[in-house]
């Protein structure tokens, strides 16, 4: 028997992860991220910097609370696919590449596409299986059903 609560922690960690990445870009400054995008050859890097930041913050928040999960997953998946194909693919699959242990701690190489792929699969799972209980989408649906039922009884 499938656990109906299973999507809740999934959507919360995915939503939080996107918000954390968006906040990290914003806290360093949209101009700094635009510089990274420009170095990657992204067209309109300043605009795309803000589009990415807003997508990660707003889309992550939507997924976190379970609001418009299907619609939010589309631009979030696009962001992950772009990151995967422009940055991470060349470093292989693994997101953890231990290169050395020094007195300062572990040193890691550039991450592969594993995390981007995990985010994409998690969002696809939420789209196909639903956002679970306590999702805003479900609460709105119940409320709309309740209002239409109430209206139906008043019209009888």
ABEGO torsion letter per residue (X at the ends): XBBAAAAAAAAAAAAAAAAAAAAAAAAAEAAAAAAAAAAAGBBGAAAAAAAAAAAAAAAAAAAAAGBGAAAAAAAAAAAAAAAAAAAAAAAEABABBBABBBAAEBBBBBBBAAAAAAAAAAAAAAAAAEAEBGBAAAAAAAAAAAAAAAAAAAAX
